[in-house]
Amino acid sequence: MFVSPVYTEGKITGAILFILDVTEQAKAELIRREFSANVSHELKTPLTSINGFAEMIEGGMAKDPTDVRKFASLIHREAQRLISLIDDILRLSRIEEADPQASFEPVNLHALAGEILGSLAHIAADKTVVIELTGTDVVLSANRRMMDELIYNLVDNAVKYNKSGGKVSIKTGLFEGCAVLTVSDTGIGIPREHQSRIFERFYRVDKSRSKESGGTGLGLSIVKHIVERHQGSITLESASDAGTAITVRLPIKIQRDPA
Ligand code: ADP
């Protein structure tokens, strides 16, 4: 609060009072602080492992070539984890900073989903998961790279957190001026108590399962940011052990920010 007296001919005749609501600013500051702490922690875990395995080789604990290879492969895995983490952190900060409207173009969500389905086909086949694409063409004004990332992350999760022999369905369409994309799966589902938190950075329901499949806990927060940047909304329906459906609604034409 800022208060200043108002003088008229040397006498106080009033006061000006400024009341600023700093809630958003304080919240943003807190999120930034938490993010730095989380990033440090997430990076430290694989680095500690790398350090430990390297020390064991250095100290002669790996006697024969098989042991050396085993330690090398563990170091390799942890180093790859570090790279994925840094990639995702950079991607997230690019999305936060970029002005997506600067590079908006017509994007057909149905066609794009078809391309992504092709690039995930081998991962799905390895897990004996079938992906199907239904619905209609729907063209919206959007940042193509971000749309690609959004669909990829959702479908990748739907495959990753599926069961063998499971199914992933992608559906696109137009509803009330919005492009609607639903990615549903017959996977492990998300327990109710975790549902409100999975869009947070680094939040994972089952840390070890996510890590095993190369997850960083950043995929859905990237999705959420992209949706916000396109003035859209996202909803989640999920039941433990039955599956998950995530629906994204994006206006075909977004309201331009006033210049
Ligand atoms: P990750 O890199 O761990 O996959 P995400 O941000 O993409 O991170 O997802 C956060 C967490 O939400 C995951 O670790 C997982 O526990 C849960 N999750 C996301 N998508 C699904 C899904 N389709 N089915 C079940 N759980 C999911």
py3Dmol code that shows the C-alpha trace and the ligand (Angstrom):
import py3Dmol

protein = """\
ATOM      1  CA  MET A   1       0.000   0.000   0.000  1.00  0.00           C
ATOM      2  CA  PHE A   2       1.294   3.467  -0.862  1.00  0.00           C
ATOM      3  CA  VAL A   3      -0.187   6.526   0.834  1.00  0.00           C
ATOM      4  CA  SER A   4       0.614  10.155   0.001  1.00  0.00           C
ATOM      5  CA  PRO A   5      -0.924  13.295   1.443  1.00  0.00           C
ATOM      6  CA  VAL A   6      -2.489  15.868  -0.910  1.00  0.00           C
ATOM      7  CA  TYR A   7      -1.628  19.477  -0.014  1.00  0.00           C
ATOM      8  CA  THR A   8      -3.648  22.541  -0.933  1.00  0.00           C
ATOM      9  CA  GLU A   9      -2.052  25.837   0.114  1.00  0.00           C
ATOM     10  CA  GLY A  10       0.171  24.094   2.603  1.00  0.00           C
ATOM     11  CA  LYS A  11      -2.591  22.194   4.277  1.00  0.00           C
ATOM     12  CA  ILE A  12      -3.387  18.534   3.978  1.00  0.00           C
ATOM     13  CA  THR A  13      -6.711  18.314   2.223  1.00  0.00           C
ATOM     14  CA  GLY A  14      -6.757  14.718   1.238  1.00  0.00           C
ATOM     15  CA  ALA A  15      -4.792  11.569   0.636  1.00  0.00           C
ATOM     16  CA  ILE A  16      -3.976   9.315  -2.285  1.00  0.00           C
ATOM     17  CA  LEU A  17      -3.974   5.640  -1.525  1.00  0.00           C
ATOM     18  CA  PHE A  18      -2.613   3.004  -3.910  1.00  0.00           C
ATOM     19  CA  ILE A  19      -3.505  -0.565  -3.130  1.00  0.00           C
ATOM     20  CA  LEU A  20      -1.727  -3.101  -5.297  1.00  0.00           C
ATOM     21  CA  ASP A  21      -2.786  -6.720  -5.459  1.00  0.00           C
ATOM     22  CA  VAL A  22       0.531  -8.616  -5.597  1.00  0.00           C
ATOM     23  CA  THR A  23      -0.965 -12.077  -5.215  1.00  0.00           C
ATOM     24  CA  GLU A  24      -0.150 -13.147  -8.784  1.00  0.00           C
ATOM     25  CA  GLN A  25       3.363 -11.728  -8.556  1.00  0.00           C
ATOM     26  CA  ALA A  26       4.017 -13.516  -5.254  1.00  0.00           C
ATOM     27  CA  LYS A  27       2.617 -16.771  -6.642  1.00  0.00           C
ATOM     28  CA  ALA A  28       4.792 -16.533  -9.769  1.00  0.00           C
ATOM     29  CA  GLU A  29       7.840 -15.862  -7.594  1.00  0.00           C
ATOM     30  CA  LEU A  30       7.075 -18.894  -5.437  1.00  0.00           C
ATOM     31  CA  ILE A  31       6.637 -21.115  -8.521  1.00  0.00           C
ATOM     32  CA  ARG A  32       9.990 -19.889  -9.878  1.00  0.00           C
ATOM     33  CA  ARG A  33      11.731 -20.618  -6.582  1.00  0.00           C
ATOM     34  CA  GLU A  34      10.183 -24.078  -6.341  1.00  0.00           C
ATOM     35  CA  PHE A  35      11.118 -24.763  -9.954  1.00  0.00           C
ATOM     36  CA  SER A  36      14.797 -23.962  -9.330  1.00  0.00           C
ATOM     37  CA  ALA A  37      14.821 -26.218  -6.274  1.00  0.00           C
ATOM     38  CA  ASN A  38      13.121 -29.022  -8.230  1.00  0.00           C
ATOM     39  CA  VAL A  39      15.449 -28.677 -11.226  1.00  0.00           C
ATOM     40  CA  SER A  40      18.515 -28.885  -8.979  1.00  0.00           C
ATOM     41  CA  HIS A  41      17.133 -31.955  -7.273  1.00  0.00           C
ATOM     42  CA  GLU A  42      16.148 -33.667 -10.546  1.00  0.00           C
ATOM     43  CA  LEU A  43      19.575 -33.019 -12.084  1.00  0.00           C
ATOM     44  CA  LYS A  44      21.430 -34.072  -8.969  1.00  0.00           C
ATOM     45  CA  THR A  45      19.957 -37.573  -8.843  1.00  0.00           C
ATOM     46  CA  PRO A  46      21.401 -38.884 -12.146  1.00  0.00           C
ATOM     47  CA  LEU A  47      24.646 -36.976 -11.572  1.00  0.00           C
ATOM     48  CA  THR A  48      25.111 -38.652  -8.185  1.00  0.00           C
ATOM     49  CA  SER A  49      24.676 -42.051  -9.838  1.00  0.00           C
ATOM     50  CA  ILE A  50      27.134 -41.195 -12.630  1.00  0.00           C
ATOM     51  CA  ASN A  51      29.620 -40.023 -10.049  1.00  0.00           C
ATOM     52  CA  GLY A  52      29.213 -43.207  -8.028  1.00  0.00           C
ATOM     53  CA  PHE A  53      29.655 -45.576 -10.988  1.00  0.00           C
ATOM     54  CA  ALA A  54      32.682 -43.651 -12.275  1.00  0.00           C
ATOM     55  CA  GLU A  55      34.235 -43.776  -8.808  1.00  0.00           C
ATOM     56  CA  MET A  56      33.752 -47.541  -8.691  1.00  0.00           C
ATOM     57  CA  ILE A  57      35.571 -47.973 -12.008  1.00  0.00           C
ATOM     58  CA  GLU A  58      38.314 -45.606 -10.862  1.00  0.00           C
ATOM     59  CA  GLY A  59      38.735 -47.498  -7.595  1.00  0.00           C
ATOM     60  CA  GLY A  60      39.185 -50.792  -9.437  1.00  0.00           C
ATOM     61  CA  MET A  61      35.815 -52.244  -8.337  1.00  0.00           C
ATOM     62  CA  ALA A  62      35.116 -53.305 -11.904  1.00  0.00           C
ATOM     63  CA  LYS A  63      37.533 -56.179 -12.224  1.00  0.00           C
ATOM     64  CA  ASP A  64      36.659 -57.718 -15.552  1.00  0.00           C
ATOM     65  CA  PRO A  65      35.428 -56.212 -18.856  1.00  0.00           C
ATOM     66  CA  THR A  66      31.833 -57.366 -18.188  1.00  0.00           C
ATOM     67  CA  ASP A  67      31.736 -55.262 -15.018  1.00  0.00           C
ATOM     68  CA  VAL A  68      33.199 -52.269 -16.822  1.00  0.00           C
ATOM     69  CA  ARG A  69      30.555 -52.627 -19.518  1.00  0.00           C
ATOM     70  CA  LYS A  70      27.821 -52.889 -16.886  1.00  0.00           C
ATOM     71  CA  PHE A  71      28.968 -49.678 -15.161  1.00  0.00           C
ATOM     72  CA  ALA A  72      29.413 -47.931 -18.509  1.00  0.00           C
ATOM     73  CA  SER A  73      25.875 -48.820 -19.506  1.00  0.00           C
ATOM     74  CA  LEU A  74      24.533 -47.461 -16.184  1.00  0.00           C
ATOM     75  CA  ILE A  75      26.496 -44.245 -16.711  1.00  0.00           C
ATOM     76  CA  HIS A  76      25.124 -44.060 -20.256  1.00  0.00           C
ATOM     77  CA  ARG A  77      21.514 -44.480 -19.045  1.00  0.00           C
ATOM     78  CA  GLU A  78      21.856 -41.776 -16.387  1.00  0.00           C
ATOM     79  CA  ALA A  79      23.555 -39.417 -18.853  1.00  0.00           C
ATOM     80  CA  GLN A  80      20.650 -39.906 -21.261  1.00  0.00           C
ATOM     81  CA  ARG A  81      18.263 -39.055 -18.443  1.00  0.00           C
ATOM     82  CA  LEU A  82      20.157 -35.819 -17.861  1.00  0.00           C
ATOM     83  CA  ILE A  83      19.896 -34.961 -21.553  1.00  0.00           C
ATOM     84  CA  SER A  84      16.115 -35.618 -21.624  1.00  0.00           C
ATOM     85  CA  LEU A  85      15.658 -33.509 -18.509  1.00  0.00           C
ATOM     86  CA  ILE A  86      17.626 -30.598 -19.917  1.00  0.00           C
ATOM     87  CA  ASP A  87      15.811 -30.893 -23.274  1.00  0.00           C
ATOM     88  CA  ASP A  88      12.425 -30.726 -21.544  1.00  0.00           C
ATOM     89  CA  ILE A  89      13.454 -27.847 -19.267  1.00  0.00           C
ATOM     90  CA  LEU A  90      14.674 -25.859 -22.292  1.00  0.00           C
ATOM     91  CA  ARG A  91      11.506 -26.671 -24.223  1.00  0.00           C
ATOM     92  CA  LEU A  92       9.346 -25.494 -21.347  1.00  0.00           C
ATOM     93  CA  SER A  93      11.213 -22.215 -20.974  1.00  0.00           C
ATOM     94  CA  ARG A  94      11.061 -21.609 -24.750  1.00  0.00           C
ATOM     95  CA  ILE A  95       7.291 -22.073 -24.667  1.00  0.00           C
ATOM     96  CA  GLU A  96       6.985 -19.710 -21.709  1.00  0.00           C
ATOM     97  CA  GLU A  97       9.060 -17.032 -23.362  1.00  0.00           C
ATOM     98  CA  ALA A  98       8.062 -17.352 -27.004  1.00  0.00           C
ATOM     99  CA  ASP A  99       5.288 -15.357 -28.543  1.00  0.00           C
ATOM    100  CA  PRO A 100       3.399 -18.188 -30.282  1.00  0.00           C
ATOM    101  CA  GLN A 101       1.177 -15.740 -32.130  1.00  0.00           C
ATOM    102  CA  ALA A 102       4.221 -14.516 -34.020  1.00  0.00           C
ATOM    103  CA  SER A 103       4.253 -17.748 -35.958  1.00  0.00           C
ATOM    104  CA  PHE A 104       0.615 -18.734 -36.196  1.00  0.00           C
ATOM    105  CA  GLU A 105      -0.436 -20.603 -39.301  1.00  0.00           C
ATOM    106  CA  PRO A 106      -3.353 -22.824 -40.321  1.00  0.00           C
ATOM    107  CA  VAL A 107      -2.813 -26.271 -38.792  1.00  0.00           C
ATOM    108  CA  ASN A 108      -4.958 -29.326 -39.488  1.00  0.00           C
ATOM    109  CA  LEU A 109      -5.026 -31.194 -36.165  1.00  0.00           C
ATOM    110  CA  HIS A 110      -6.351 -34.401 -37.737  1.00  0.00           C
ATOM    111  CA  ALA A 111      -3.581 -34.557 -40.358  1.00  0.00           C
ATOM    112  CA  LEU A 112      -0.931 -33.676 -37.766  1.00  0.00           C
ATOM    113  CA  ALA A 113      -2.210 -36.416 -35.429  1.00  0.00           C
ATOM    114  CA  GLY A 114      -1.877 -38.843 -38.358  1.00  0.00           C
ATOM    115  CA  GLU A 115       1.807 -37.909 -38.833  1.00  0.00           C
ATOM    116  CA  ILE A 116       2.536 -38.283 -35.109  1.00  0.00           C
ATOM    117  CA  LEU A 117       0.763 -41.624 -35.023  1.00  0.00           C
ATOM    118  CA  GLY A 118       3.204 -42.761 -37.705  1.00  0.00           C
ATOM    119  CA  SER A 119       6.247 -41.679 -35.708  1.00  0.00           C
ATOM    120  CA  LEU A 120       5.015 -43.418 -32.531  1.00  0.00           C
ATOM    121  CA  ALA A 121       3.913 -46.610 -34.303  1.00  0.00           C
ATOM    122  CA  HIS A 122       7.082 -48.574 -33.503  1.00  0.00           C
ATOM    123  CA  ILE A 123       7.034 -47.636 -29.792  1.00  0.00           C
ATOM    124  CA  ALA A 124       3.363 -48.681 -29.651  1.00  0.00           C
ATOM    125  CA  ALA A 125       4.103 -51.925 -31.502  1.00  0.00           C
ATOM    126  CA  ASP A 126       6.877 -52.756 -28.992  1.00  0.00           C
ATOM    127  CA  LYS A 127       4.301 -52.452 -26.225  1.00  0.00           C
ATOM    128  CA  THR A 128       1.619 -54.232 -28.293  1.00  0.00           C
ATOM    129  CA  VAL A 129      -0.569 -51.171 -28.041  1.00  0.00           C
ATOM    130  CA  VAL A 130      -2.823 -50.238 -30.961  1.00  0.00           C
ATOM    131  CA  ILE A 131      -3.329 -46.573 -31.854  1.00  0.00           C
ATOM    132  CA  GLU A 132      -6.383 -45.480 -33.842  1.00  0.00           C
ATOM    133  CA  LEU A 133      -7.283 -42.082 -35.241  1.00  0.00           C
ATOM    134  CA  THR A 134     -10.910 -41.083 -35.838  1.00  0.00           C
ATOM    135  CA  GLY A 135     -12.885 -37.879 -36.310  1.00  0.00           C
ATOM    136  CA  THR A 136     -12.690 -35.174 -38.923  1.00  0.00           C
ATOM    137  CA  ASP A 137     -10.256 -32.664 -40.345  1.00  0.00           C
ATOM    138  CA  VAL A 138     -10.177 -29.496 -38.276  1.00  0.00           C
ATOM    139  CA  VAL A 139      -8.043 -26.509 -39.154  1.00  0.00           C
ATOM    140  CA  LEU A 140      -7.132 -23.893 -36.561  1.00  0.00           C
ATOM    141  CA  SER A 141      -4.793 -20.953 -36.407  1.00  0.00           C
ATOM    142  CA  ALA A 142      -1.913 -22.182 -34.234  1.00  0.00           C
ATOM    143  CA  ASN A 143       1.801 -22.603 -33.758  1.00  0.00           C
ATOM    144  CA  ARG A 144       2.530 -25.835 -35.650  1.00  0.00           C
ATOM    145  CA  ARG A 145       5.557 -26.889 -33.596  1.00  0.00           C
ATOM    146  CA  MET A 146       3.634 -26.457 -30.376  1.00  0.00           C
ATOM    147  CA  MET A 147       0.661 -28.424 -31.726  1.00  0.00           C
ATOM    148  CA  ASP A 148       3.041 -31.189 -32.721  1.00  0.00           C
ATOM    149  CA  GLU A 149       4.520 -31.248 -29.235  1.00  0.00           C
ATOM    150  CA  LEU A 150       1.088 -31.194 -27.569  1.00  0.00           C
ATOM    151  CA  ILE A 151      -0.257 -34.187 -29.526  1.00  0.00           C
ATOM    152  CA  TYR A 152       3.040 -36.077 -29.265  1.00  0.00           C
ATOM    153  CA  ASN A 153       3.200 -35.729 -25.465  1.00  0.00           C
ATOM    154  CA  LEU A 154      -0.412 -36.855 -24.971  1.00  0.00           C
ATOM    155  CA  VAL A 155      -0.158 -39.848 -27.303  1.00  0.00           C
ATOM    156  CA  ASP A 156       3.281 -40.796 -25.959  1.00  0.00           C
ATOM    157  CA  ASN A 157       1.856 -40.871 -22.396  1.00  0.00           C
ATOM    158  CA  ALA A 158      -1.188 -42.840 -23.548  1.00  0.00           C
ATOM    159  CA  VAL A 159       1.181 -45.492 -24.966  1.00  0.00           C
ATOM    160  CA  LYS A 160       3.698 -45.326 -22.085  1.00  0.00           C
ATOM    161  CA  TYR A 161       1.132 -45.731 -19.327  1.00  0.00           C
ATOM    162  CA  ASN A 162      -0.819 -48.418 -21.154  1.00  0.00           C
ATOM    163  CA  LYS A 163      -0.997 -52.159 -20.633  1.00  0.00           C
ATOM    164  CA  SER A 164       0.200 -54.668 -23.171  1.00  0.00           C
ATOM    165  CA  GLY A 165      -2.583 -55.366 -25.667  1.00  0.00           C
ATOM    166  CA  GLY A 166      -4.104 -51.969 -24.838  1.00  0.00           C
ATOM    167  CA  LYS A 167      -5.552 -49.300 -27.090  1.00  0.00           C
ATOM    168  CA  VAL A 168      -5.074 -45.582 -27.677  1.00  0.00           C
ATOM    169  CA  SER A 169      -7.748 -43.554 -29.487  1.00  0.00           C
ATOM    170  CA  ILE A 170      -7.173 -40.112 -30.909  1.00  0.00           C
ATOM    171  CA  LYS A 171     -10.246 -38.182 -31.976  1.00  0.00           C
ATOM    172  CA  THR A 172     -10.414 -34.748 -33.547  1.00  0.00           C
ATOM    173  CA  GLY A 173     -13.355 -32.546 -34.466  1.00  0.00           C
ATOM    174  CA  LEU A 174     -14.932 -29.110 -34.390  1.00  0.00           C
ATOM    175  CA  PHE A 175     -17.317 -28.072 -31.605  1.00  0.00           C
ATOM    176  CA  GLU A 176     -18.687 -24.597 -30.867  1.00  0.00           C
ATOM    177  CA  GLY A 177     -15.858 -22.758 -32.598  1.00  0.00           C
ATOM    178  CA  CYS A 178     -13.161 -24.913 -31.037  1.00  0.00           C
ATOM    179  CA  ALA A 179     -10.916 -27.616 -32.391  1.00  0.00           C
ATOM    180  CA  VAL A 180     -11.349 -30.551 -30.039  1.00  0.00           C
ATOM    181  CA  LEU A 181      -8.738 -33.260 -29.580  1.00  0.00           C
ATOM    182  CA  THR A 182      -9.281 -36.236 -27.289  1.00  0.00           C
ATOM    183  CA  VAL A 183      -6.597 -38.784 -26.542  1.00  0.00           C
ATOM    184  CA  SER A 184      -7.947 -41.734 -24.595  1.00  0.00           C
ATOM    185  CA  ASP A 185      -6.296 -44.949 -23.511  1.00  0.00           C
ATOM    186  CA  THR A 186      -7.084 -48.238 -21.814  1.00  0.00           C
ATOM    187  CA  GLY A 187      -4.049 -47.930 -19.550  1.00  0.00           C
ATOM    188  CA  ILE A 188      -3.255 -47.876 -15.853  1.00  0.00           C
ATOM    189  CA  GLY A 189      -5.281 -44.701 -15.193  1.00  0.00           C
ATOM    190  CA  ILE A 190      -4.545 -41.929 -12.711  1.00  0.00           C
ATOM    191  CA  PRO A 191      -5.847 -42.307  -9.136  1.00  0.00           C
ATOM    192  CA  ARG A 192      -8.283 -39.532  -8.195  1.00  0.00           C
ATOM    193  CA  GLU A 193      -6.021 -38.044  -5.508  1.00  0.00           C
ATOM    194  CA  HIS A 194      -3.287 -37.360  -8.107  1.00  0.00           C
ATOM    195  CA  GLN A 195      -5.492 -35.987 -10.875  1.00  0.00           C
ATOM    196  CA  SER A 196      -5.351 -32.321  -9.886  1.00  0.00           C
ATOM    197  CA  ARG A 197      -1.539 -32.393  -9.691  1.00  0.00           C
ATOM    198  CA  ILE A 198      -0.308 -34.182 -12.811  1.00  0.00           C
ATOM    199  CA  PHE A 199      -0.036 -30.940 -14.806  1.00  0.00           C
ATOM    200  CA  GLU A 200       2.503 -29.590 -12.293  1.00  0.00           C
ATOM    201  CA  ARG A 201       6.169 -29.586 -13.239  1.00  0.00           C
ATOM    202  CA  PHE A 202       8.014 -32.763 -12.256  1.00  0.00           C
ATOM    203  CA  TYR A 203       4.881 -34.335 -10.760  1.00  0.00           C
ATOM    204  CA  ARG A 204       4.731 -38.073 -11.359  1.00  0.00           C
ATOM    205  CA  VAL A 205       2.251 -40.569  -9.921  1.00  0.00           C
ATOM    206  CA  ASP A 206       4.771 -43.386  -9.904  1.00  0.00           C
ATOM    207  CA  LYS A 207       8.288 -42.013 -10.065  1.00  0.00           C
ATOM    208  CA  SER A 208      10.005 -45.285 -10.853  1.00  0.00           C
ATOM    209  CA  ARG A 209       7.578 -46.219 -13.647  1.00  0.00           C
ATOM    210  CA  SER A 210       7.920 -42.775 -15.215  1.00  0.00           C
ATOM    211  CA  LYS A 211      11.743 -42.931 -15.016  1.00  0.00           C
ATOM    212  CA  GLU A 212      11.828 -46.430 -16.445  1.00  0.00           C
ATOM    213  CA  SER A 213      10.024 -45.215 -19.545  1.00  0.00           C
ATOM    214  CA  GLY A 214      12.244 -42.151 -19.849  1.00  0.00           C
ATOM    215  CA  GLY A 215       9.738 -39.716 -18.325  1.00  0.00           C
ATOM    216  CA  THR A 216      10.782 -36.395 -16.822  1.00  0.00           C
ATOM    217  CA  GLY A 217       7.491 -35.287 -15.271  1.00  0.00           C
ATOM    218  CA  LEU A 218       7.482 -32.244 -17.554  1.00  0.00           C
ATOM    219  CA  GLY A 219       5.400 -33.534 -20.493  1.00  0.00           C
ATOM    220  CA  LEU A 220       1.989 -32.517 -19.195  1.00  0.00           C
ATOM    221  CA  SER A 221       3.153 -29.140 -17.895  1.00  0.00           C
ATOM    222  CA  ILE A 222       4.451 -28.442 -21.416  1.00  0.00           C
ATOM    223  CA  VAL A 223       1.009 -29.465 -22.763  1.00  0.00           C
ATOM    224  CA  LYS A 224      -0.748 -27.189 -20.266  1.00  0.00           C
ATOM    225  CA  HIS A 225       1.441 -24.235 -21.229  1.00  0.00           C
ATOM    226  CA  ILE A 226       0.829 -24.767 -24.944  1.00  0.00           C
ATOM    227  CA  VAL A 227      -2.936 -24.898 -24.339  1.00  0.00           C
ATOM    228  CA  GLU A 228      -2.789 -21.661 -22.312  1.00  0.00           C
ATOM    229  CA  ARG A 229      -0.747 -19.997 -25.045  1.00  0.00           C
ATOM    230  CA  HIS A 230      -3.545 -20.861 -27.488  1.00  0.00           C
ATOM    231  CA  GLN A 231      -6.284 -19.651 -25.120  1.00  0.00           C
ATOM    232  CA  GLY A 232      -7.695 -23.148 -24.856  1.00  0.00           C
ATOM    233  CA  SER A 233      -8.729 -25.477 -22.064  1.00  0.00           C
ATOM    234  CA  ILE A 234      -7.861 -28.988 -20.997  1.00  0.00           C
ATOM    235  CA  THR A 235      -9.892 -31.607 -19.138  1.00  0.00           C
ATOM    236  CA  LEU A 236      -9.012 -34.967 -17.711  1.00  0.00           C
ATOM    237  CA  GLU A 237     -11.121 -38.025 -17.017  1.00  0.00           C
ATOM    238  CA  SER A 238      -9.446 -41.032 -15.543  1.00  0.00           C
ATOM    239  CA  ALA A 239     -10.079 -44.079 -13.423  1.00  0.00           C
ATOM    240  CA  SER A 240      -7.447 -46.296 -11.819  1.00  0.00           C
ATOM    241  CA  ASP A 241      -6.799 -49.401 -13.850  1.00  0.00           C
ATOM    242  CA  ALA A 242      -9.420 -48.464 -16.477  1.00  0.00           C
ATOM    243  CA  GLY A 243      -7.806 -45.718 -18.518  1.00  0.00           C
ATOM    244  CA  THR A 244      -7.478 -42.009 -19.107  1.00  0.00           C
ATOM    245  CA  ALA A 245      -9.004 -39.516 -21.528  1.00  0.00           C
ATOM    246  CA  ILE A 246      -7.523 -36.047 -21.948  1.00  0.00           C
ATOM    247  CA  THR A 247      -9.477 -33.513 -24.007  1.00  0.00           C
ATOM    248  CA  VAL A 248      -8.030 -30.284 -25.329  1.00  0.00           C
ATOM    249  CA  ARG A 249     -10.264 -27.512 -26.713  1.00  0.00           C
ATOM    250  CA  LEU A 250      -8.606 -24.780 -28.749  1.00  0.00           C
ATOM    251  CA  PRO A 251     -10.416 -21.849 -30.333  1.00  0.00           C
ATOM    252  CA  ILE A 252     -10.118 -21.949 -34.134  1.00  0.00           C
ATOM    253  CA  LYS A 253      -9.276 -18.250 -34.098  1.00  0.00           C
ATOM    254  CA  ILE A 254      -7.745 -16.828 -30.947  1.00  0.00           C
ATOM    255  CA  GLN A 255      -8.302 -13.324 -29.612  1.00  0.00           C
ATOM    256  CA  ARG A 256      -5.236 -11.288 -30.510  1.00  0.00           C
ATOM    257  CA  ASP A 257      -3.532  -9.585 -27.569  1.00  0.00           C
ATOM    258  CA  PRO A 258      -4.269  -5.866 -27.755  1.00  0.00           C
ATOM    259  CA  ALA A 259      -1.146  -4.189 -29.165  1.00  0.00           C
TER     260      ALA A 259
END
"""
ligand_1 = """\
27
ADP
P 6.276 -38.076 -17.499
O 7.490 -37.564 -18.195
O 6.564 -38.672 -16.144
O 5.421 -38.958 -18.349
P 4.108 -36.099 -17.643
O 4.110 -34.684 -17.166
O 3.869 -36.350 -19.078
O 5.461 -36.732 -17.133
O 3.004 -36.849 -16.800
C 2.967 -36.718 -15.379
C 2.487 -38.000 -14.728
O 1.094 -38.194 -15.007
C 3.173 -39.268 -15.234
O 4.376 -39.520 -14.548
C 2.116 -40.329 -14.965
O 2.214 -40.742 -13.620
C 0.803 -39.579 -15.152
N 0.214 -39.784 -16.502
C 0.283 -38.948 -17.571
N -0.431 -39.419 -18.623
C -0.978 -40.593 -18.206
C -1.842 -41.572 -18.825
N -2.276 -41.440 -20.075
N -2.200 -42.645 -18.076
C -1.775 -42.799 -16.783
N -0.964 -41.902 -16.156
C -0.568 -40.823 -16.841
"""
view = py3Dmol.view(width=600, height=400)
view.addModel(protein, "pdb")
view.setStyle({"model": 0}, {"cartoon": {"style": "trace"}})
view.addModel(ligand_1, "xyz")
view.setStyle({"model": 1}, {"stick": {}})
view.zoomTo()
view.show()
